[in-house]
Amino acid sequence: MRVLFHLPYRQTEGFLKALRKFDSRIQGPDISTIDRRVNRLDVKLDEEGYGDDLIIAVDASGIKVSNRGDWVRRKWKVRRGYLKIHNAVDVKRKKILALKVTDEKLSDGRVLQPLVEEASKKTKITETVADGAYDTKSNFRYLDGKGIKPAIKVRRNSSNKAGGCMPRKLVAQEYLQDPEAWKRKHGYGQRWMVESAFSSLKRTFGEYVSAKTMRNMTNEIMLKASLYNLFIGLTTNP
């Protein structure tokens, strides 16, 4: 309730105490108890079976660590930075299979492997779709070793030579010859599914986090992602 309706702890306390008017069995914890319990949550994404041979889309998006407006930032030169949410989304069901939270300094490409590893624990992945931020030789080698087809868009000024990475060379040669044909053949347009997941998360739960420490901010984002999966499941599994 607190995450969904953006209630501060004090308002959450009042809401829970108000519910006692309808059911005396409901306990109304005080603000300190609510804070302690929320910060001790160990939130994880659902572990349900997803079947085999899934295609995932991978991307990252920023989220504010404060709800203070842009005027305050410009006026008082306040900069608190932002967090990065890295998602791996099932392009068919739009569910989040894996999620990592990092600071803004970590490059997107370095998080692909942990995301695929986490998603692979739930299902067999046949293809990974990602933009040019994930165009690194290590990522191509990793996906090739896992038997996963890489639908990663290479940079337009890329070399079509192997340079020690044959999987990337094959993709680069095909992409540079006809980028639009490559996109159609490998379903690169499916990448918008992960963009849709980010949009839904931010529109539903806000573009910022309320917690102050990295651990609690990560828990808050994981809780939002878990609720997002729950809502998606209600619409896809009537």
C-alpha positions in Angstrom: 0.0 0.0 0.0 2.8 2.4 0.9 4.7 1.8 -2.4 1.6 1.8 -4.6 0.1 5.0 -3.3 3.4 6.8 -2.3 2.3 7.1 1.3 4.9 8.4 3.8 5.4 6.4 6.9 3.2 8.7 9.1 0.3 8.4 6.6 0.8 4.7 6.4 0.4 4.5 10.2 -2.8 6.4 10.1 -4.2 4.3 7.3 -3.6 1.1 9.1 -5.1 2.4 12.3 -8.2 3.6 10.4 -8.7 0.0 9.1 -9.2 -1.2 12.7 -12.6 0.5 12.6 -13.7 -2.2 10.1 -11.8 -5.2 11.6 -10.5 -5.1 15.2 -8.1 -8.0 14.4 -5.9 -5.6 12.3 -3.0 -4.4 14.3 -2.0 -0.7 13.8 1.8 -0.6 14.1 3.5 2.7 14.9 5.8 4.5 12.5 9.0 3.1 13.9 7.7 -0.5 13.6 6.6 0.1 10.0 10.0 1.6 9.1 11.9 -1.2 10.7 9.7 -3.9 9.0 9.9 -2.3 5.6 13.7 -2.0 5.7 14.1 -5.6 6.7 12.1 -6.9 3.7 14.0 -9.4 1.5 12.2 -8.8 -1.8 12.7 -11.1 -4.8 11.0 -11.4 -8.1 8.6 -14.3 -8.5 10.1 -17.7 -9.2 7.3 -19.2 -11.3 8.0 -21.3 -14.3 8.2 -19.5 -17.6 8.5 -22.4 -20.0 11.5 -22.8 -22.4 12.9 -21.0 -25.4 12.2 -17.4 -24.4 13.5 -14.2 -26.0 14.5 -11.5 -23.6 15.1 -7.8 -24.1 17.7 -6.0 -22.0 18.1 -2.3 -21.3 18.6 0.2 -18.5 16.9 3.4 -17.3 17.5 6.0 -14.7 15.5 6.8 -11.7 15.8 9.8 -9.3 16.9 9.4 -5.8 14.9 12.4 -4.7 11.5 13.9 -5.6 12.9 17.5 -5.5 12.1 19.4 -8.7 14.5 20.6 -11.4 14.0 24.2 -10.2 15.7 23.3 -6.9 18.5 21.7 -8.7 19.2 24.7 -10.9 18.6 27.3 -8.2 20.7 25.7 -5.4 23.1 23.6 -7.6 21.9 20.5 -5.9 22.8 17.2 -7.6 22.1 13.9 -5.9 22.6 11.8 -9.0 20.4 9.0 -10.0 20.2 5.2 -9.9 20.2 2.8 -12.9 17.7 0.0 -13.2 18.8 -2.8 -15.5 16.0 -5.1 -16.6 15.7 -8.3 -18.6 12.1 -8.7 -19.8 10.3 -11.6 -21.4 9.2 -10.0 -24.7 6.1 -12.3 -25.0 4.6 -11.8 -21.5 6.3 -8.4 -20.7 7.4 -9.8 -17.2 10.6 -8.8 -15.6 12.8 -11.9 -15.3 15.9 -10.2 -13.8 16.7 -6.8 -12.3 19.8 -5.1 -11.1 20.2 -1.7 -9.4 23.5 0.2 -9.7 24.7 3.7 -9.5 24.8 6.0 -12.6 28.5 5.4 -13.3 28.3 1.7 -14.2 28.0 1.2 -18.0 25.1 -0.8 -19.3 27.2 -3.4 -21.1 28.8 -4.7 -17.9 25.4 -5.7 -16.5 24.2 -7.9 -19.4 25.9 -11.1 -18.2 24.5 -10.9 -14.6 21.0 -10.3 -16.0 21.2 -13.2 -18.4 22.6 -15.4 -15.6 19.7 -14.6 -13.3 17.1 -15.0 -16.0 18.6 -18.3 -17.1 17.8 -19.8 -13.7 14.1 -19.5 -14.4 13.9 -20.5 -18.1 15.9 -21.4 -21.2 16.8 -18.3 -23.2 17.3 -18.6 -26.9 17.9 -15.0 -27.9 18.9 -11.7 -26.2 17.9 -8.4 -27.8 19.8 -5.2 -26.8 20.9 -1.9 -28.2 24.4 -0.6 -29.0 25.3 0.0 -25.3 25.8 -3.8 -25.0 28.0 -4.1 -28.1 31.2 -5.5 -26.4 33.2 -8.5 -27.4 32.9 -10.0 -23.9 29.1 -10.0 -24.2 29.1 -11.6 -27.6 31.5 -14.3 -26.4 29.4 -14.9 -23.3 26.1 -15.3 -25.2 27.8 -17.6 -27.7 29.1 -19.8 -24.9 25.6 -20.0 -23.5 24.1 -21.0 -26.9 22.1 -17.8 -26.9 21.6 -15.9 -30.2 22.8 -12.3 -29.9 20.4 -9.7 -31.4 22.7 -6.8 -30.3 22.9 -3.8 -32.5 26.5 -3.0 -33.4 27.8 0.5 -33.9 27.6 1.9 -37.5 31.3 2.6 -37.5 32.2 -0.9 -36.4 34.8 -3.0 -38.0 33.7 -6.2 -39.7 36.9 -8.0 -38.7 36.9 -10.6 -36.0 39.5 -9.0 -33.7 39.4 -12.1 -31.6 35.6 -12.4 -31.4 34.1 -14.4 -34.3 30.4 -14.1 -32.9 30.6 -10.4 -33.1 32.2 -10.4 -36.5 29.3 -12.4 -38.0 26.7 -10.0 -36.5 28.7 -6.9 -37.6 29.0 -8.2 -41.2 25.3 -8.9 -41.5 24.2 -5.6 -39.8 26.6 -3.3 -41.8 25.5 -4.8 -45.1 21.8 -4.0 -44.5 20.8 -2.7 -41.1 17.0 -2.7 -41.7 17.0 -6.2 -43.1 19.0 -7.3 -40.0 16.5 -5.7 -37.7 13.6 -7.4 -39.4 15.3 -10.8 -39.5 16.3 -10.9 -35.8 13.3 -9.2 -34.4 15.2 -6.2 -33.1 11.9 -4.3 -32.8 11.0 -6.5 -29.8 13.4 -4.4 -27.7 10.5 -1.9 -27.2 9.0 -4.4 -24.7 11.7 -3.5 -22.1 11.0 0.2 -22.8 7.3 -0.5 -22.1 8.2 -2.2 -18.8 10.2 0.9 -17.7 7.4 3.2 -18.7 4.8 1.2 -16.8 7.0 1.1 -13.7 7.5 4.8 -13.7 3.9 5.8 -14.5 2.5 3.4 -11.8 5.1 3.9 -9.0 6.7 7.2 -9.8 10.1 8.2 -11.2 11.9 8.4 -7.9 12.6 6.4 -4.7 11.7 7.4 -1.2 14.4 5.4 0.6 17.8 7.0 1.6 20.3 4.1 1.7 21.4 2.0 -1.3 20.1 -1.2 0.3 16.7 0.2 1.0 16.5 1.9 -2.4 17.2 -1.4 -4.0 14.6 -3.1 -1.9 12.0 -0.5 -2.9 12.7 -0.9 -6.6 12.6 -4.7 -6.3 9.2 -4.4 -4.5 7.9 -2.2 -7.3 9.1 -4.7 -9.9 7.5 -7.5 -8.0 4.2 -5.7 -7.9 4.5 -4.9 -11.6 4.9 -8.6 -12.4 1.9 -9.3 -10.3 -0.2 -6.8 -12.2 1.0 -8.2 -15.5 0.2 -11.7 -14.4 -3.4 -10.6 -13.6 -3.9 -9.3 -17.2 -2.2 -12.2 -19.0 -3.6 -15.0 -16.9 -7.3 -14.3 -16.4 
